[in-house]
């Protein structure tokens, strides 16, 4: 699996374009994910984004990782 073809890969690319300290730290956390974690996170985000488009409701996915001990929440909504 090529990283750039995943949702997490696209998020990392977006992070590269916003060189603020907190955003860069988030990018490093994403880069530290295993291939399986990257795939699972991307699939979860894609699933919730699809649900948000279908039912026009907000869907949240919380991703927690043991190594490094961290996590993040993605809010999927069709509203801007």
N, CA, C and O atoms as a GROMACS GRO file, in nm:
protein
  320
    1UNK      N    1   0.085  -0.118   0.000
    1UNK     CA    2   0.000   0.000   0.000
    1UNK      C    3   0.089   0.124   0.000
    1UNK      O    4   0.178   0.138   0.084
    2UNK      N    5   0.065   0.212  -0.092
    2UNK     CA    6   0.140   0.336  -0.097
    2UNK      C    7   0.072   0.439  -0.008
    2UNK      O    8  -0.049   0.459  -0.017
    3UNK      N    9   0.149   0.503   0.079
    3UNK     CA   10   0.095   0.597   0.177
    3UNK      C   11   0.013   0.708   0.112
    3UNK      O   12  -0.093   0.743   0.162
    4UNK      N   13   0.061   0.762   0.002
    4UNK     CA   14  -0.008   0.875  -0.060
    4UNK      C   15  -0.146   0.839  -0.115
    4UNK      O   16  -0.227   0.927  -0.142
    5UNK      N   17  -0.172   0.710  -0.132
    5UNK     CA   18  -0.303   0.669  -0.184
    5UNK      C   19  -0.407   0.654  -0.073
    5UNK      O   20  -0.522   0.620  -0.101
    6UNK      N   21  -0.367   0.678   0.052
    6UNK     CA   22  -0.460   0.663   0.164
    6UNK      C   23  -0.508   0.799   0.213
    6UNK      O   24  -0.446   0.901   0.183
    7UNK      N   25  -0.616   0.799   0.287
    7UNK     CA   26  -0.666   0.923   0.346
    7UNK      C   27  -0.563   0.980   0.442
    7UNK      O   28  -0.539   1.100   0.443
    8UNK      N   29  -0.502   0.895   0.524
    8UNK     CA   30  -0.399   0.943   0.617
    8UNK      C   31  -0.283   1.003   0.537
    8UNK      O   32  -0.227   1.105   0.579
    9UNK      N   33  -0.246   0.944   0.426
    9UNK     CA   34  -0.140   1.000   0.342
    9UNK      C   35  -0.175   1.137   0.290
    9UNK      O   36  -0.090   1.226   0.285
   10UNK      N   37  -0.301   1.156   0.252
   10UNK     CA   38  -0.344   1.288   0.204
   10UNK      C   39  -0.344   1.390   0.318
   10UNK      O   40  -0.314   1.507   0.295
   11UNK      N   41  -0.376   1.346   0.439
   11UNK     CA   42  -0.369   1.435   0.555
   11UNK      C   43  -0.224   1.476   0.580
   11UNK      O   44  -0.196   1.592   0.606
   12UNK      N   45  -0.131   1.380   0.570
   12UNK     CA   46   0.012   1.411   0.588
   12UNK      C   47   0.057   1.513   0.485
   12UNK      O   48   0.132   1.606   0.518
   13UNK      N   49   0.015   1.498   0.361
   13UNK     CA   50   0.050   1.596   0.256
   13UNK      C   51  -0.003   1.734   0.292
   13UNK      O   52   0.067   1.834   0.274
   14UNK      N   53  -0.126   1.741   0.344
   14UNK     CA   54  -0.183   1.870   0.385
   14UNK      C   55  -0.104   1.930   0.501
   14UNK      O   56  -0.084   2.052   0.506
   15UNK      N   57  -0.059   1.846   0.593
   15UNK     CA   58   0.020   1.892   0.708
   15UNK      C   59   0.152   1.953   0.659
   15UNK      O   60   0.198   2.054   0.714
   16UNK      N   61   0.211   1.893   0.558
   16UNK     CA   62   0.337   1.945   0.504
   16UNK      C   63   0.322   2.088   0.453
   16UNK      O   64   0.419   2.164   0.448
   17UNK      N   65   0.201   2.124   0.415
   17UNK     CA   66   0.176   2.258   0.362
   17UNK      C   67   0.139   2.359   0.470
   17UNK      O   68   0.115   2.475   0.439
   18UNK      N   69   0.135   2.318   0.596
   18UNK     CA   70   0.102   2.406   0.709
   18UNK      C   71   0.208   2.389   0.817
   18UNK      O   72   0.188   2.315   0.913
   19UNK      N   73   0.320   2.458   0.803
   19UNK     CA   74   0.434   2.436   0.893
   19UNK      C   75   0.420   2.503   1.031
   19UNK      O   76   0.512   2.572   1.075
   20UNK      N   77   0.308   2.483   1.098
   20UNK     CA   78   0.292   2.533   1.234
   20UNK      C   79   0.330   2.421   1.330
   20UNK      O   80   0.306   2.304   1.300
   21UNK      N   81   0.390   2.453   1.446
   21UNK     CA   82   0.442   2.349   1.536
   21UNK      C   83   0.342   2.240   1.573
   21UNK      O   84   0.376   2.122   1.564
   22UNK      N   85   0.221   2.275   1.613
   22UNK     CA   86   0.123   2.174   1.650
   22UNK      C   87   0.082   2.085   1.535
   22UNK      O   88   0.060   1.965   1.552
   23UNK      N   89   0.072   2.144   1.418
   23UNK     CA   90   0.035   2.068   1.299
   23UNK      C   91   0.148   1.974   1.258
   23UNK      O   92   0.124   1.860   1.218
   24UNK      N   93   0.271   2.022   1.269
   24UNK     CA   94   0.386   1.938   1.235
   24UNK      C   95   0.394   1.820   1.332
   24UNK      O   96   0.422   1.708   1.289
   25UNK      N   97   0.370   1.844   1.461
   25UNK     CA   98   0.370   1.734   1.559
   25UNK      C   99   0.266   1.629   1.522
   25UNK      O  100   0.290   1.509   1.534
   26UNK      N  101   0.149   1.674   1.479
   26UNK     CA  102   0.044   1.583   1.436
   26UNK      C  103   0.092   1.500   1.315
   26UNK      O  104   0.068   1.380   1.308
   27UNK      N  105   0.158   1.566   1.223
   27UNK     CA  106   0.212   1.496   1.106
   27UNK      C  107   0.313   1.389   1.144
   27UNK      O  108   0.312   1.280   1.088
   28UNK      N  109   0.401   1.421   1.240
   28UNK     CA  110   0.499   1.322   1.286
   28UNK      C  111   0.429   1.203   1.353
   28UNK      O  112   0.471   1.089   1.337
   29UNK      N  113   0.320   1.231   1.428
   29UNK     CA  114   0.245   1.122   1.490
   29UNK      C  115   0.188   1.030   1.381
   29UNK      O  116   0.193   0.908   1.394
   30UNK      N  117   0.133   1.089   1.275
   30UNK     CA  118   0.078   1.009   1.166
   30UNK      C  119   0.187   0.928   1.096
   30UNK      O  120   0.165   0.813   1.060
   31UNK      N  121   0.302   0.988   1.077
   31UNK     CA  122   0.413   0.918   1.012
   31UNK      C  123   0.464   0.801   1.094
   31UNK      O  124   0.522   0.707   1.040
   32UNK      N  125   0.444   0.806   1.227
   32UNK     CA  126   0.491   0.700   1.315
   32UNK      C  127   0.399   0.578   1.316
   32UNK      O  128   0.433   0.474   1.372
   33UNK      N  129   0.281   0.590   1.253
   33UNK     CA  130   0.187   0.479   1.252
   33UNK      C  131   0.239   0.363   1.169
   33UNK      O  132   0.309   0.382   1.070
   34UNK      N  133   0.203   0.244   1.210
   34UNK     CA  134   0.238   0.126   1.130
   34UNK      C  135   0.153   0.125   1.003
   34UNK      O  136   0.056   0.201   0.991
   35UNK      N  137   0.189   0.041   0.910
   35UNK     CA  138   0.111   0.028   0.787
   35UNK      C  139  -0.032  -0.015   0.815
   35UNK      O  140  -0.125   0.036   0.753
   36UNK      N  141  -0.049  -0.109   0.910
   36UNK     CA  142  -0.184  -0.154   0.946
   36UNK      C  143  -0.264  -0.042   1.010
   36UNK      O  144  -0.382  -0.024   0.979
   37UNK      N  145  -0.202   0.033   1.101
   37UNK     CA  146  -0.273   0.144   1.166
   37UNK      C  147  -0.312   0.251   1.065
   37UNK      O  148  -0.421   0.308   1.073
   38UNK      N  149  -0.222   0.277   0.970
   38UNK     CA  150  -0.253   0.375   0.866
   38UNK      C  151  -0.372   0.328   0.782
   38UNK      O  152  -0.462   0.406   0.752
   39UNK      N  153  -0.371   0.202   0.744
   39UNK     CA  154  -0.480   0.146   0.665
   39UNK      C  155  -0.611   0.149   0.744
   39UNK      O  156  -0.714   0.189   0.691
   40UNK      N  157  -0.607   0.106   0.869
   40UNK     CA  158  -0.728   0.103   0.952
   40UNK      C  159  -0.783   0.244   0.974
   40UNK      O  160  -0.904   0.265   0.965
   41UNK      N  161  -0.695   0.340   1.003
   41UNK     CA  162  -0.739   0.478   1.025
   41UNK      C  163  -0.802   0.534   0.897
   41UNK      O  164  -0.907   0.597   0.902
   42UNK      N  165  -0.738   0.511   0.785
   42UNK     CA  166  -0.790   0.560   0.657
   42UNK      C  167  -0.927   0.500   0.627
   42UNK      O  168  -1.018   0.570   0.584
   43UNK      N  169  -0.941   0.370   0.650
   43UNK     CA  170  -1.069   0.304   0.625
   43UNK      C  171  -1.178   0.360   0.716
   43UNK      O  172  -1.291   0.380   0.672
   44UNK      N  173  -1.146   0.385   0.843
   44UNK     CA  174  -1.244   0.440   0.937
   44UNK      C  175  -1.286   0.581   0.898
   44UNK      O  176  -1.405   0.614   0.901
   45UNK      N  177  -1.190   0.662   0.860
   45UNK     CA  178  -1.221   0.799   0.817
   45UNK      C  179  -1.305   0.796   0.690
   45UNK      O  180  -1.404   0.868   0.680
   46UNK      N  181  -1.267   0.712   0.595
   46UNK     CA  182  -1.343   0.701   0.470
   46UNK      C  183  -1.487   0.656   0.496
   46UNK      O  184  -1.581   0.709   0.437
   47UNK      N  185  -1.503   0.559   0.586
   47UNK     CA  186  -1.636   0.508   0.619
   47UNK      C  187  -1.724   0.619   0.679
   47UNK      O  188  -1.838   0.637   0.639
   48UNK      N  189  -1.668   0.693   0.776
   48UNK     CA  190  -1.748   0.797   0.841
   48UNK      C  191  -1.775   0.914   0.746
   48UNK      O  192  -1.882   0.976   0.754
   49UNK      N  193  -1.682   0.945   0.658
   49UNK     CA  194  -1.706   1.051   0.560
   49UNK      C  195  -1.819   1.011   0.464
   49UNK      O  196  -1.903   1.094   0.428
   50UNK      N  197  -1.820   0.885   0.425
   50UNK     CA  198  -1.927   0.835   0.338
   50UNK      C  199  -2.062   0.842   0.410
   50UNK      O  200  -2.161   0.884   0.351
   51UNK      N  201  -2.065   0.802   0.536
   51UNK     CA  202  -2.190   0.809   0.612
   51UNK      C  203  -2.239   0.953   0.623
   51UNK      O  204  -2.358   0.980   0.610
   52UNK      N  205  -2.147   1.047   0.647
   52UNK     CA  206  -2.185   1.188   0.658
   52UNK      C  207  -2.246   1.239   0.528
   52UNK      O  208  -2.342   1.315   0.530
   53UNK      N  209  -2.189   1.198   0.416
   53UNK     CA  210  -2.246   1.239   0.287
   53UNK      C  211  -2.384   1.177   0.265
   53UNK      O  212  -2.473   1.242   0.210
   54UNK      N  213  -2.400   1.053   0.308
   54UNK     CA  214  -2.527   0.983   0.285
   54UNK      C  215  -2.641   1.034   0.372
   54UNK      O  216  -2.752   1.055   0.324
   55UNK      N  217  -2.614   1.053   0.502
   55UNK     CA  218  -2.724   1.090   0.592
   55UNK      C  219  -2.721   1.235   0.638
   55UNK      O  220  -2.807   1.278   0.716
   56UNK      N  221  -2.622   1.311   0.590
   56UNK     CA  222  -2.608   1.453   0.622
   56UNK      C  223  -2.599   1.479   0.772
   56UNK      O  224  -2.638   1.586   0.819
   57UNK      N  225  -2.549   1.384   0.846
   57UNK     CA  226  -2.526   1.396   0.989
   57UNK      C  227  -2.375   1.401   1.014
   57UNK      O  228  -2.296   1.360   0.929
   58UNK      N  229  -2.336   1.451   1.130
   58UNK     CA  230  -2.196   1.451   1.168
   58UNK      C  231  -2.159   1.314   1.223
   58UNK      O  232  -2.233   1.257   1.303
   59UNK      N  233  -2.046   1.264   1.181
   59UNK     CA  234  -1.993   1.137   1.232
   59UNK      C  235  -1.851   1.162   1.280
   59UNK      O  236  -1.772   1.227   1.212
   60UNK      N  237  -1.820   1.110   1.398
   60UNK     CA  238  -1.687   1.128   1.456
   60UNK      C  239  -1.620   0.993   1.469
   60UNK      O  240  -1.683   0.893   1.502
   61UNK      N  241  -1.492   0.993   1.443
   61UNK     CA  242  -1.412   0.873   1.466
   61UNK      C  243  -1.295   0.913   1.554
   61UNK      O  244  -1.220   1.005   1.522
   62UNK      N  245  -1.280   0.841   1.665
   62UNK     CA  246  -1.168   0.864   1.756
   62UNK      C  247  -1.069   0.751   1.736
   62UNK      O  248  -1.104   0.634   1.748
   63UNK      N  249  -0.946   0.787   1.707
   63UNK     CA  250  -0.841   0.689   1.684
   63UNK      C  251  -0.738   0.700   1.795
   63UNK      O  252  -0.677   0.806   1.814
   64UNK      N  253  -0.719   0.592   1.867
   64UNK     CA  254  -0.625   0.588   1.980
   64UNK      C  255  -0.515   0.489   1.946
   64UNK      O  256  -0.540   0.380   1.896
   65UNK      N  257  -0.393   0.529   1.976
   65UNK     CA  258  -0.277   0.446   1.946
   65UNK      C  259  -0.194   0.427   2.072
   65UNK      O  260  -0.170   0.522   2.146
   66UNK      N  261  -0.150   0.304   2.095
   66UNK     CA  262  -0.068   0.275   2.211
   66UNK      C  263   0.077   0.317   2.192
   66UNK      O  264   0.144   0.357   2.287
   67UNK      N  265   0.124   0.310   2.070
   67UNK     CA  266   0.264   0.343   2.045
   67UNK      C  267   0.273   0.432   1.922
   67UNK      O  268   0.254   0.380   1.812
   68UNK      N  269   0.301   0.559   1.933
   68UNK     CA  270   0.315   0.631   2.058
   68UNK      C  271   0.179   0.648   2.126
   68UNK      O  272   0.076   0.642   2.059
   69UNK      N  273   0.179   0.668   2.256
   69UNK     CA  274   0.056   0.681   2.333
   69UNK      C  275  -0.012   0.813   2.293
   69UNK      O  276   0.019   0.918   2.349
   70UNK      N  277  -0.103   0.806   2.198
   70UNK     CA  278  -0.164   0.927   2.144
   70UNK      C  279  -0.294   0.891   2.074
   70UNK      O  280  -0.334   0.774   2.071
   71UNK      N  281  -0.358   0.991   2.019
   71UNK     CA  282  -0.480   0.969   1.943
   71UNK      C  283  -0.530   1.099   1.884
   71UNK      O  284  -0.476   1.206   1.910
   72UNK      N  285  -0.634   1.087   1.805
   72UNK     CA  286  -0.696   1.207   1.748
   72UNK      C  287  -0.838   1.175   1.708
   72UNK      O  288  -0.875   1.058   1.691
   73UNK      N  289  -0.918   1.278   1.694
   73UNK     CA  290  -1.057   1.265   1.654
   73UNK      C  291  -1.077   1.333   1.520
   73UNK      O  292  -1.026   1.442   1.496
   74UNK      N  293  -1.151   1.267   1.432
   74UNK     CA  294  -1.186   1.324   1.302
   74UNK      C  295  -1.337   1.345   1.302
   74UNK      O  296  -1.413   1.252   1.328
   75UNK      N  297  -1.378   1.467   1.274
   75UNK     CA  298  -1.520   1.501   1.264
   75UNK      C  299  -1.556   1.506   1.115
   75UNK      O  300  -1.499   1.585   1.040
   76UNK      N  301  -1.647   1.422   1.073
   76UNK     CA  302  -1.690   1.418   0.934
   76UNK      C  303  -1.828   1.480   0.922
   76UNK      O  304  -1.922   1.435   0.986
   77UNK      N  305  -1.838   1.584   0.839
   77UNK     CA  306  -1.964   1.656   0.824
   77UNK      C  307  -1.968   1.713   0.683
   77UNK      O  308  -1.864   1.744   0.625
   78UNK      N  309  -2.087   1.727   0.627
   78UNK     CA  310  -2.098   1.791   0.497
   78UNK      C  311  -2.106   1.943   0.513
   78UNK      O  312  -2.099   2.016   0.415
   79UNK      N  313  -2.121   1.988   0.636
   79UNK     CA  314  -2.123   2.132   0.663
   79UNK      C  315  -1.981   2.182   0.674
   79UNK      O  316  -1.893   2.110   0.723
   80UNK      N  317  -1.957   2.306   0.627
   80UNK     CA  318  -1.821   2.362   0.637
   80UNK      C  319  -1.804   2.441   0.763
   80UNK      O  320  -1.696   2.495   0.787
   0.00000   0.00000   0.00000
